Amino acid sequence: MDFFIRTRSAADPAIDHDVARSCSSKQPYASEGEARAVAAMNGMKLFTYHCRYCDFWHLTRRPTSGDGREEV
C-alpha cells in the first residue's frame, strides 16, 4: 500500500474510493491459503482476491467470474 501511495502521480477520488473499499478497510493476508484458512475457521462463505494496491490477499463476499477469486 505504501508503494502505491508513493508512486501515484496525483490524487484521484475514484481510485481513492476503490482503495478504501477493496484494500485499506480489509485485513491483509500474506497468501491465498492464509486468507482461505481464516474464512474456513470462521465458517464464512467468502471469496479470495489478490489486491493490486497492497500485493496482499483479502476476503470479499462478492464473487466475480474469471478474475482468480475462489469461494472458501
C-alpha positions in Angstrom: 0.0 0.0 0.0 2.8 2.4 0.8 4.4 1.8 -2.6 1.0 2.6 -4.3 0.7 5.9 -2.4 4.3 6.9 -3.0 4.2 6.2 -6.7 0.8 7.6 -7.8 1.0 10.7 -9.9 -2.0 12.6 -8.4 -5.0 12.2 -6.2 -7.9 10.6 -7.9 -11.2 10.4 -6.0 -12.4 7.3 -7.9 -9.2 5.4 -7.2 -9.1 6.6 -3.6 -12.6 5.2 -3.2 -11.6 1.9 -4.7 -8.6 1.6 -2.5 -10.7 2.3 0.6 -13.3 -0.2 -0.5 -11.1 -3.0 -1.7 -7.9 -2.7 0.4 -7.4 -0.3 3.3 -10.6 -1.4 5.1 -9.8 -5.1 4.9 -7.5 -7.4 6.7 -4.4 -8.3 4.7 -3.2 -11.9 4.4 0.3 -12.9 3.2 -1.1 -15.8 1.0 -4.3 -17.0 -0.5 -4.0 -20.1 1.7 -3.9 -18.0 4.8 -7.0 -16.0 3.7 -8.9 -19.2 2.9 -7.9 -20.7 6.2 -9.2 -17.7 8.2 -12.5 -17.8 6.3 -12.9 -21.5 6.8 -12.1 -21.4 10.5 -14.9 -18.7 11.0 -17.4 -20.6 8.8 -17.8 -17.8 6.4 -18.7 -18.1 2.7 -16.2 -15.7 1.2 -14.0 -15.3 -1.9 -10.3 -14.5 -2.0 -8.6 -12.0 -4.2 -5.1 -10.7 -4.7 -5.0 -6.9 -4.1 -3.5 -4.8 -6.8 -2.8 -2.0 -4.4 -1.0 -3.7 -1.5 0.0 -7.0 -3.0 -1.6 -9.0 -0.2 -4.7 -11.2 -0.3 -8.1 -10.1 1.0 -11.6 -11.7 1.5 -14.8 -10.5 0.0 -18.4 -11.5 -0.2 -18.6 -10.6 -3.9 -18.0 -13.4 -6.4 -16.6 -12.4 -9.8 -16.1 -15.0 -12.5 -12.7 -15.2 -14.3 -10.6 -13.0 -12.1 -9.0 -15.6 -9.9 -11.3 -15.4 -6.9 -12.3 -18.6 -5.4 -15.1 -19.5 -2.9 -14.0 -20.5 0.5 
